[in-house]
Amino acid sequence: MSLEESLKSSLNPEQYRAVSTIDGAILIIAGAGSGKTRVITYRIANMLEKGIPQSQILALTFTNKAAKEMEERIKSLTGKKLQNLTVSTFHAFGVRILRQDIDKLGWRPNFSIYDETDRNALIKEAGRELNFTNDALDLYTTGTLFSDIKTGRKDWRAANAMYRPLYENYEEGLRLYNSVDFDDLITLPIRLFREHPEVLAKYKERYKYIMVDEFQDTSHQQYELMRLLADKNVAVVGDDDQSIYSWRGADYQNIINFEKDFPHVQEIRLEQNYRSTGTILAAANGVIKHNTNRKDKELWSGNGEGRPIEIYMPENEAAEADFIADTLLCISAEEKRNYDDFGVLMRANTQSRAIEEAFLENNIPYTMSGGTSFFERKEIKDIISYLRVIANHDDDINFLRIINTPRRGVGRSTIQAINTVAEKLGISLWESVKAIIEAPEKECPVSEATKSNLEVFVSIIEGNKSMLSGKGLAKKVRSLVETIQYFDYLIAEYPKSEKAARFKFMNIESLIKSMETWENNPSHDDTSLYAYLNRITLLSRDDLDDGEADKGKVNLMTVHASKGLEFPVVFIAGAEEGLMPHMRAVEEGGDAAIEEERRLFYVAVTRARDRLLISSCRNRRKQGSSLDCEPSRFLDEIPASLVKYHEPSKELDAEDAHEMLQNMLKNLARPRVPKL
């Protein structure tokens, strides 16, 4: 079957129009579950079939997982290798631009990318230099302000002016350490394009066809980056009803901006939902139509009406958790569903404790978003910090993390001496250590023993230069871990629990094995240390977690984390005023904030394929007191004909109970723990 025949047989008329319209500006309004990923991948495959070179196509999305899925589907459709096709997240594309031309802005090409932990460390360092007190330096608030200033969401005003010197010191620190933060990955390419038109012209000449996925989630800066690059052939795909990220700069008004900036835009609406039952969609439509500032659309399904929406009103959060656990077990047994068929969604992570306790009590395996990421664990960050310093000696943040880890006799006084020399000479901490080592004995600010320890550290870093290029990265990292005797360090750190030390060391072995898998993948032509560090910095926590290990587990997550996912059975917990909509939105945000909360509830509802169960507590504990709760206003917006108040499941007879037990035993199978 030709691709054209495949398009006509597998796409509905609106999808086919979106796929076959290649030239000009196109706005594709893709409702929840309407097959937008299929449309994007078929569209790119069709462009390649029509003879458009891979190198002229740029597809931008928001997660590495989405980009990878898109690329794999296009390969499957076309049977072609895609070495020259660019399917990327916005931030990864920003890195690509900066690696080529950041020298024009004053950085060296081997810059480091600071994650939130590194950024906070640099803010603290800048604060110490300016004598900020701990009370004045709330890292979350300060970091948010800096991000808002850098991305143009806020200006300097009298109320925040005291932080301006700190911000300038922070920015100077980034340049001194040859580093950028995540916001820079978008703002610096924009600056580069504006200040160096010849660089922009180079990219505009290459990318003749641009596509943007999840367009409603773009920030003003991401939109500006796209607008600068786009000529006339640009297609954006999104759904204003699923815009839920205003708190991190997303603005669904970019859809309106797009229509203004590209006046001849064609609009195509995808309203047939392939995910949910008719009842679930009717409930979602009934809720979202109460928002006024939106594109008018009505999702419909060919999947049949399905079950009514089930609403349960437990006494408190403990009863709610028991209801979710008990009902989940019954549905699992009666419908022969695996645990990973279930999604339990919350508005806030604080709701999880009672639910987790109920799951543990009932031996229900679960995975929860929002926990400590694998790459945020101390032992993993320690090893990664070594790699970052090997790649970029001037990375002071990671240098400070490892200079005395494992302990090598470099105490506070030594670090102060290193800092003093660095400040006096205007050099990085690494160069300061080199200067101290080379200093005559009478002028050396540290003892001979300390100097010897610093020499050992320098030799470790310089002795691993071969990591920067070539093969065998994992093998070299394993050798590094042995050289620094990290396991002995863990044993010393956990003298009362060798088991804890071994568990942490096993995490390092898992890291090394994941490196081996990555570098042995034939599709990765660059397996240098730089490429690896770029990869792990840009990956989101969800991408980093081992998805295979989570199979067979209930998915417990916030509604924000659930976007883009779907589950046969969904529980929405805490559908109460103060949670949905959140109290902060009610008190501070006005109508716009309530509309975003409604969109969030809409996203939660449309995650469900077959069954949707919603709980609303009559009382909930808050700050040690039990408070009366009111059902969420969004429940009243679901048409009453679609709702059934939940009845407790009947007791199982002996045969059903035996089947339920067998199903539970099957689901309780755990992934095997890898050996060291």
Secondary structure, 3 states (H helix, E strand, C coil): CCHHHHHHHHCCHHHHHHHHCCCCEEEEEECCCCCHHHHHHHHHHHHHHCCCCHHHEEEEECCHHHHHHHHHHHHHHHCCCCCCCEEEEHHHHHHHHHHHHHHHHCCCCCCEEECHHHHHHHHHHHHHHCCCCCCCCCHHHHHHHHHHHHCCCCCCCCCCHHHHHHHHHHHHHHHHCCEEECCHHHHHHHHHHHHCHHHHHHHHHHCCEEEECCHHHCEHHHHHHHHHHCCCCEEEEECHHHCCCHHHCECCCHHHHHHHHCCCCEEEEECEECCCCHHHHHHHHHHHCCCCCCCCCCCEECCCCCCCEEEECCCCHHHHHHHHHHHHHHHHHHCCCCHHHEEEEECCHHHHHHHHHHHHHCCCCEEECCCCCHHHCHHHHHHHHHHHHHHCCCCHHHHHHHCCCCCCCCCHHHHHHHHHHHHHHCCCHHHHHHHHHHCCHHHCCCCHHHHHHHHHHHHHHHCCHHHHCCCCHHHHHHHHHHHCCHHHHHHHHCCCCHHHHHHHHHHHHHHHHHHHHHHCCCCCCCCCHHHHHHHHHHCCHHHHCCHHHHCCCEEEEEHHHHCCCCEEEEEECCCECEECCEHHHHHHHHHHHHHHHHHHHHHHHCCEEEEEEEECCCEEEECCEEEECCECHHHHCCCHHHEEECCCCCCCCHHHHHHHHHHHHHHCCCCCCCCC
